[in-house]
């Protein structure tokens, strides 16, 4: 353990305000494809019984009409969050007829990308803009990559902790500036060590052959049964590039060393024309093809394993919100859908993420150069493709280091943080979770990717993910609500449909004028 981490942890353990960390707030965004009983992608519209995908606070769609996204409000109790997430699933499944929800990250059989229907949000300007953004993604990268499902973990540290932690560090900056700087400090370390999360929680070592759709891949896939491919030591094909290339975006140098640098980097990408994307055209024969021909259409197009976030107001750009009000929370985006959980994530994962993210906050976090970021990305990609291979080397301080040895050190540092969290929260679960995941470090077969691959390779394995999808469908059909009630969901659906109609009725600008107005505001850098 470094001297800095040891000193900070000692101070926190002795602090009179150590219980302030109890107020950690978490929210989940879980993506899942609607699929037919025969394993193909559902071609039906977003069910109206679920409400409006534009305005519903808990149920929306991501890239496609069939890619559902379930959202829980920020809560400080893990069991409450999981109960809410389970109820959202339960309500949704009961509106889907014979369709079921995909249990994994990689999509089911899709014969051609045109089967992936773009998500529709109604006739309002904001709704049409959301669909056009997705049209741009399709034109730029194809739709197959956009059919992948993931889980996003939103994490915020309570204000009482920040106020006291600032005094502990003897920092004199304004509190909102201090908080933003600390979240970026955390993010830099997360990027350095995210490979450990991919190793532990990666759960997509296989995929359907149709996913490549005739494209070549740099990976040496082996066949698995009649219709699947796999890499023997892979953890998360979801996090690989799989032939997905974005030469314009790969040249970006978005810095996490300060909020102003981060916002400036994104703003430059949104404002800089790309010859490749301009060749697509913004409007062709009167039909919109993308929001613009720049390196990024909007901020959300920037792919990252983690994002600093701020709740935005209606019509507000994310970078403008960040520049005006600072970082409010972080969004962890490197999580595969956990196929062994009906809701795609479980309490043990959430507790481990608490410990891991607080380690990233408390450990020293030097500035990251573009080269440092490239090394971090390379380490992650190695674990994506070969994470369960014994003897895998990563790069630390320009030198090769065994992943196993590095992970051993990280776990040694994580356990005291888990003990502090247990003491602060009156629990014994954090240390238990760290010890549990340490066992998976020693035995890669116990990782999510190791377990799901073993099931799929078994002689009678069959289509494991399809079986899990059916199993979870029955679970949600038969179980009772734990937090919400059916009537609450029905009211939310009705309210969201009415709100969408109100938005559509209030539009005054033409669509082109609306887009121009949206991009008119620039973040204060």
C-alpha positions in Angstrom: 0.0 0.0 0.0 1.3 3.4 -0.9 2.1 5.9 1.8 -0.5 8.3 0.5 -3.3 5.6 0.5 -2.2 4.4 4.0 -2.2 7.9 5.4 -5.6 8.8 4.0 -7.2 5.6 5.1 -5.8 6.0 8.6 -7.3 9.5 8.8 -10.7 8.3 7.5 -10.8 5.5 10.0 -10.2 7.9 12.8 -12.5 10.6 11.6 -15.6 11.5 13.7 -17.5 11.8 10.4 -16.6 8.4 9.0 -20.3 7.3 8.8 -20.9 10.0 6.2 -19.8 7.5 3.5 -23.0 5.6 4.2 -24.7 8.1 1.9 -23.2 6.7 -1.4 -25.9 6.9 -4.0 -26.2 4.4 -6.8 -28.3 4.1 -9.9 -28.5 1.3 -12.5 -29.1 1.6 -16.3 -29.6 -1.9 -17.7 -29.9 -2.6 -21.4 -31.6 -5.7 -22.9 -32.8 -6.8 -26.3 -36.4 -7.9 -26.8 -36.1 -11.3 -28.5 -38.6 -13.8 -30.0 -39.1 -17.3 -28.8 -37.0 -18.7 -31.7 -34.1 -16.5 -30.6 -34.4 -13.8 -33.3 -34.6 -10.1 -32.7 -38.1 -8.7 -32.0 -39.4 -6.5 -34.9 -42.3 -5.1 -33.0 -42.7 -1.4 -31.9 -41.7 -0.4 -28.4 -44.9 -1.6 -26.5 -47.2 1.3 -25.9 -48.1 -0.3 -22.5 -44.6 0.5 -21.4 -45.2 4.2 -22.0 -43.2 6.8 -24.0 -39.6 6.0 -24.6 -39.0 9.7 -24.8 -40.4 10.8 -21.4 -40.7 7.7 -19.1 -38.4 8.1 -16.1 -37.7 4.3 -15.7 -38.2 2.6 -19.1 -36.8 3.8 -22.4 -34.9 2.5 -25.4 -31.3 2.9 -26.4 -30.1 2.5 -30.0 -32.9 0.4 -31.4 -36.6 0.0 -31.0 -36.0 -3.5 -29.5 -33.2 -2.4 -27.2 -34.8 -1.6 -23.9 -33.1 0.4 -21.1 -34.3 0.2 -17.5 -33.3 3.0 -15.2 -33.4 3.2 -11.4 -33.4 6.5 -9.5 -30.4 7.2 -7.4 -30.7 5.5 -4.0 -28.3 5.0 -1.0 -29.5 1.4 -0.3 -28.4 -1.4 -2.5 -31.3 -3.7 -1.7 -33.8 -0.9 -2.6 -32.1 -0.3 -6.0 -32.2 -4.0 -6.8 -35.9 -4.2 -5.8 -36.7 -1.3 -8.0 -34.8 -2.7 -10.9 -36.5 -6.1 -10.5 -39.9 -4.5 -10.4 -39.2 -2.6 -13.6 -38.2 -5.9 -15.3 -41.3 -7.5 -13.9 -43.7 -4.9 -15.3 -41.9 -4.9 -18.7 -42.0 -8.6 -19.1 -45.7 -8.8 -18.4 -46.3 -6.4 -21.3 -44.2 -8.4 -23.9 -46.4 -11.3 -24.8 -44.3 -14.1 -26.1 -41.1 -12.0 -26.3 -38.5 -12.3 -23.7 -35.4 -10.2 -22.5 -31.9 -11.2 -23.6 -29.9 -12.5 -20.7 -26.4 -11.6 -22.0 -24.5 -8.7 -23.6 -23.9 -9.9 -27.1 -27.0 -9.9 -29.4 -29.0 -12.9 -30.5 -29.1 -14.1 -34.2 -29.4 -11.1 -36.5 -29.4 -12.0 -40.2 -28.7 -8.4 -41.3 -28.2 -5.1 -39.6 -31.3 -3.7 -41.3 -33.3 -5.9 -38.9 -32.2 -3.5 -36.2 -34.8 -0.8 -36.3 -33.8 2.6 -35.1 -35.5 3.7 -31.9 -38.5 6.0 -32.4 -39.4 8.9 -30.0 -42.4 10.5 -31.7 -42.8 13.6 -33.9 -41.4 16.3 -31.6 -38.1 18.0 -32.5 -36.3 16.4 -29.5 -37.7 13.0 -30.4 -36.7 13.3 -34.1 -33.2 14.5 -33.0 -32.7 11.4 -30.9 -33.6 9.1 -33.8 -31.5 11.1 -36.2 -28.5 10.8 -33.9 -29.0 7.0 -34.1 -29.3 7.2 -37.9 -25.9 8.9 -37.8 -24.4 6.1 -35.7 -25.7 3.6 -38.2 -24.2 5.4 -41.1 -20.9 5.8 -39.4 -20.4 2.5 -37.7 -23.2 0.1 -38.7 -25.9 -1.1 -36.4 -24.5 -4.4 -35.2 -22.2 -2.8 -32.6 -25.2 -0.8 -31.4 -27.1 -4.0 -30.6 -24.8 -4.9 -27.7 -26.3 -4.6 -24.2 -24.5 -3.4 -21.1 -25.0 -2.2 -17.6 -24.1 1.3 -16.4 -23.4 1.9 -12.8 -24.0 5.5 -11.6 -22.1 6.4 -8.4 -22.1 9.5 -6.3 -20.4 10.3 -3.0 -22.4 12.2 -0.4 -22.0 15.9 0.1 -21.3 15.5 3.8 -18.3 13.3 3.0 -17.0 15.8 0.4 -17.2 18.7 2.8 -15.2 16.9 5.5 -12.8 15.3 3.0 -11.9 18.7 1.6 -11.0 19.9 5.1 -8.9 16.7 5.6 -7.0 17.5 2.4 -6.7 21.2 3.5 -8.0 22.2 0.1 -9.2 25.8 -0.2 -10.9 25.8 -3.6 -14.7 26.2 -3.9 -16.5 23.0 -2.9 -18.0 22.3 -6.4 -14.6 22.8 -8.0 -13.0 20.4 -5.4 -15.7 17.8 -6.0 -15.2 17.9 -9.8 -11.4 17.6 -9.4 -11.8 14.6 -7.1 -14.2 12.8 -9.4 -11.6 13.3 -12.2 -8.9 12.1 -9.9 -11.0 8.9 -9.4 -11.7 8.6 -13.1 -8.0 8.6 -14.0 -7.3 5.8 -11.6 -10.4 3.9 -12.8 -8.9 4.0 -16.4 -5.6 2.7 -15.1 -7.2 -0.3 -13.3 -10.5 -0.9 -15.2 -8.9 -4.1 -16.6 -9.6 -5.7 -13.2 -13.3 -4.9 -13.5 -13.3 -6.4 -17.0 -11.5 -9.6 -15.7 -14.0 -10.0 -12.8 -17.3 -8.9 -14.5 -16.7 -9.6 -18.2 -19.3 -12.2 -19.2 -19.2 -12.3 -23.0 -16.5 -14.7 -24.1 -18.7 -16.0 -27.0 -21.0 -14.5 -29.6 -23.3 -15.5 -32.4 -21.6 -15.9 -35.8 -24.1 -13.4 -37.3 -22.6 -10.6 -35.4 -19.7 -10.3 -37.8 -22.0 -10.2 -40.7 -19.3 -11.1 -43.3 -16.8 -8.7 -41.8 -13.3 -10.0 -41.0 -11.9 -9.8 -37.5 -8.4 -9.7 -36.1 -9.3 -12.2 -33.4 -8.6 -15.9 -33.9 -12.1 -17.1 -33.1 -12.9 -20.8 -32.7 -16.4 -22.3 -33.5 -18.6 -23.2 -30.6 -21.5 -25.5 -31.6 -23.2 -24.7 -34.9 -23.8 -20.9 -34.6 -21.3 -19.4 -32.1 -17.7 -18.2 -31.9 -15.5 -17.8 -28.9 -12.0 -16.9 -27.7 -10.7 -19.5 -25.1 -9.5 -16.9 -22.6 -11.7 -13.9 -23.5 -13.6 -12.1 -20.7 -15.7 -9.5 -22.6 -16.1 -9.5 -26.4 -18.6 -6.6 -25.7 -15.6 -4.4 -24.7 -13.5 -5.4 -27.8 -13.5 -3.6 -31.1 -14.5 -6.6 -33.2 -13.8 -4.9 -36.4 -15.5 -1.7 -35.1 -13.2 1.1 -36.1 -13.5 4.8 -35.6 -10.2 6.3 -37.0 -11.5 9.8 -36.4 -12.4 9.2 -32.8 -9.3 7.1 -32.0 -7.2 10.3 -32.8 -9.0 12.2 -30.1 -7.1 13.2 -27.0 -9.8 13.9 -24.5 -8.0 14.6 -21.2 -9.3 13.8 -17.7 -6.7 15.9 -16.0 -9.2 18.7 -15.3 -12.8 19.4 -16.0 -11.9 22.3 -18.4 -9.6 20.0 -20.4 -12.3 17.3 -20.6 -15.0 19.7 -21.7 -12.6 21.4 -24.1 -11.6 18.1 -25.7 -15.2 17.0 -26.3 -16.2 20.4 -27.6 -13.4 20.4 -30.1 -14.5 16.9 -31.3 -18.1 18.1 -31.7 -16.9 21.2 -33.6 -14.2 19.6 -35.8 -15.3 18.4 -39.3 -14.4 14.8 -40.3 -13.7 14.2 -44.0 -14.9 10.6 -43.6 -18.2 11.6 -42.0 -18.8 14.7 -44.2 -18.7 12.3 -47.1 -21.9 10.7 -45.7 -23.7 14.0 -46.0 -25.9 15.7 -43.4 -29.0 15.8 -45.6 -29.2 13.7 -48.8 -32.1 14.1 -51.3 -34.0 15.9 -48.5 -33.5 13.1 -46.0 -31.4 13.7 -42.8 -28.5 11.3 -42.5 -26.8 12.5 -39.3 -26.8 15.5 -37.0 -23.6 16.8 -38.5 -20.4 15.7 -40.2 -18.1 16.3 -37.3 -15.8 13.9 -35.4 -18.6 13.5 -32.9 -22.2 14.4 -33.5 -22.9 15.0 -29.8 -21.1 14.2 -26.6 -22.7 10.8 -26.1 -20.9 9.5 -29.2 -17.6 9.6 -27.4 -16.9 6.1 -26.3 -15.4 5.8 -22.8 -15.5 3.2 -20.1 -16.4 5.9 -17.6 -18.0 9.4 -17.8 -18.2 12.4 -15.5 -21.9 13.4 -15.4 -24.2 16.2 -14.4 -28.0 16.1 -14.6 -29.0 18.2 -17.6 -31.9 20.5 -18.1 -34.3 20.2 -21.0 -32.4 21.0 -24.2 -29.1 21.4 -22.4 -25.9 19.9 -23.7 -24.0 17.7 -21.3 -20.7 19.6 -21.6 -22.6 22.9 -20.9 -24.1 21.4 -17.8 -20.7 20.2 -16.6 -19.0 23.5 -17.3 -21.7 25.4 -15.4 -22.4 23.2 -12.5 -19.5 20.7 -12.2 -19.4 16.9 -11.9 -22.4 15.5 -9.9 -21.7 11.7 -10.3 -19.8 9.2 -12.4 -21.1 6.6 -14.8 -19.2 3.3 -14.9 -19.7 1.8 -18.4 -17.4 -1.2 -18.5 -20.0 -3.7 -17.1 -21.3 -6.7 -19.1 -24.8 -7.9 -18.4 -24.4 -10.5 -15.7 -26.2 -13.6 -17.2 -26.5 -15.2 -13.8 -28.7 -12.3 -12.4 -32.2 -11.8 -13.7 -31.6 -8.1 -13.7 -28.1 -8.1 -15.1 -26.2 -7.1 -12.0 -26.2 -8.3 -8.3 -25.5 -6.8 -4.9 -22.0 -8.3 -4.7 -20.9 -6.5 -7.8 -22.3 -3.3 -6.5 -20.5 -3.6 -3.2 -17.2 -4.5 -5.0 -17.6 -1.4 -7.2 -18.1 0.8 -4.1 -14.7 -0.5 -2.8 -13.0 -0.2 -6.1 -14.2 3.3 -6.9 -13.2 4.5 -3.4 -9.8 3.0 -3.9 -9.5 5.0 -7.1 -10.4 8.1 -5.2 -8.0 7.6 -2.3 -4.9 6.3 -4.1 -2.5 8.7 -5.8 -3.7 9.7 -9.3 -1.1 11.6 -11.3 -2.1 13.4 -14.5 -2.5 11.1 -17.5 -0.8 11.9 -20.8 -2.2 10.7 -24.1 0.4 8.0 -24.1 -0.7 7.0 -20.6 -4.2 6.6 -21.7 -3.1 4.5 -24.7 -1.3 2.2 -22.3 -4.3 1.9 -20.1 -6.5 1.1 -23.1 -4.0 -1.5 -24.3 -4.0 -3.2 -20.9 -7.8 -3.3 -20.9 -7.9 -4.8 -24.5 -5.4 -7.5 -23.5 -7.7 -8.6 -20.6 -10.8 -8.4 -22.9 -9.3 -10.9 -25.3 -7.0 -13.0 -23.0 -7.8 -12.1 -19.4 -8.1 -15.7 -18.2 -4.8 -16.8 -19.7 -2.2 -17.7 -17.2 1.0 -15.6 -17.5 -0.7 -12.6 -19.2 1.5 -9.5 -19.1 0.3 -5.9 -18.8 2.3 -2.7 -18.9 2.9 -0.7 -15.7 5.4 2.2 -15.6 6.6 1.2 -19.1 7.5 -2.3 -17.9 5.7 -5.6 -18.3 4.1 -7.0 -15.2 2.1 -10.1 -14.7 -1.6 -9.3 -14.5 -1.9 -11.8 -11.6 0.8 -10.1 -9.5 -0.7 -6.6 -10.2 -4.2 -7.8 -9.3 -2.8 -9.4 -6.1 -1.5 -6.0 -5.1 -4.8 -4.3 -5.9 -6.7 -6.8 -3.8 -4.3 -6.2 -0.9 -5.1 -2.5 -1.1 -8.9 -3.1 -1.5 -9.3 -5.1 1.6 -8.5 -2.3 4.1 -10.9 0.0 2.2 -13.6 -2.7 2.5 -12.9 -3.0 6.2 -13.3 0.8 6.6 -16.6 0.7 4.7 -17.8 -2.2 6.9 -16.9 -0.3 10.0 -18.5 2.9 8.7 -21.7 1.2 7.6 -22.0 -1.3 10.4 -21.7 -4.2 7.9 -19.5 -7.2 7.3 -20.4 -7.5 3.6 -17.7 -5.4 1.9 -14.7 -7.4 3.2 -16.6 -10.6 2.4 -17.2 -9.5 -1.2 -13.5 -8.6 -1.7 -12.4 -12.0 -0.4 -15.0 -13.7 -2.6 -13.7 -12.0 -5.7 -10.1 -12.7 -4.7 -10.9 -16.4 -5.1 -11.9 -15.7 -8.7 -8.5 -14.1 -9.3 -6.9 -17.3 -8.1 -9.2 -19.5 -10.2 -10.2 -17.9 -13.6 -12.8 -20.6 -14.1 -14.9 -18.9 -11.4 -15.2 -15.6 -13.2 -18.4 -14.8 -14.9 -16.8 -15.4 -18.3 -15.3 -18.6 -17.2 -18.5 -20.0 -15.8 -20.7 -19.0 -18.8 -18.1 -20.4 -21.3 -18.0 -23.7 -19.4 -21.8 -24.0 -19.5 -21.8 -23.3 -23.3 -19.1 -25.8 -23.9 -20.8 -28.6 -22.0 -22.0 -31.5 -24.2 -25.6 -30.8 -23.3 -25.1 -27.0 -23.0 -27.4 -26.0 -25.8 -28.3 -22.3 -26.1 -27.5 -21.3 -22.5 -28.4 -17.7 -22.8 -31.8 -18.5 -24.5 -32.5 -20.9 -21.6 -31.6 -18.2 -19.0 -33.9 -15.7 -20.9 -36.8 -18.1 -20.6 -36.0 -18.9 -17.0 -36.0 -15.2 -16.1 -39.2 -14.6 -18.0 -41.0 -17.1 -15.9 -39.4 -15.7 -12.7 -40.8 -12.2 -13.5 -44.2 -13.5 -14.6 -44.6 -15.5 -11.4 -43.0 -13.3 -8.7 -44.6 -10.4 -6.8 -43.6 -6.7 -6.9 -41.1 -5.7 -4.1 -41.1 -1.9 -4.3 -43.5 -0.6 -6.8 -47.0 -1.6 -7.6 -48.6 -2.5 -11.0 -50.9 0.6 -10.7 -47.8 2.8 -10.3 -46.3 1.6 -13.5 -49.5 2.0 -15.4 -49.8 5.6 -14.2 -46.2 6.3 -15.1 -46.8 4.9 -18.6 -50.0 7.0 -19.0 -48.2 10.2 -17.7 -45.3 9.7 -20.0 -47.5 9.4 -23.1 -49.4 12.5 -22.1 -46.1 14.3 -21.6 -44.8 13.3 -25.0 -48.0 14.7 -26.6 -47.5 18.0 -24.7 -44.0 18.3 -25.9 -45.1 17.6 -29.5 -47.8 20.3 -29.2 -45.4 22.9 -27.9 -42.9 22.7 -30.8 -42.6 26.0 -32.6 -39.3 25.8 -34.4 -38.6 23.8 -37.6 -36.5 20.7 -37.1 -33.5 22.3 -38.8 -33.8 25.4 -36.7 -34.2 23.3 -33.5 -30.9 21.5 -34.3 -29.1 24.8 -35.0 -30.5 26.2 -31.7 -29.4 23.1 -29.7 -25.7 23.5 -30.8 -25.7 27.3 -30.4 -24.8 27.2 -26.7 -21.2 26.5 -26.1 -19.7 25.4 -22.8 -17.7 27.9 -20.8 -14.2 26.6 -21.0 
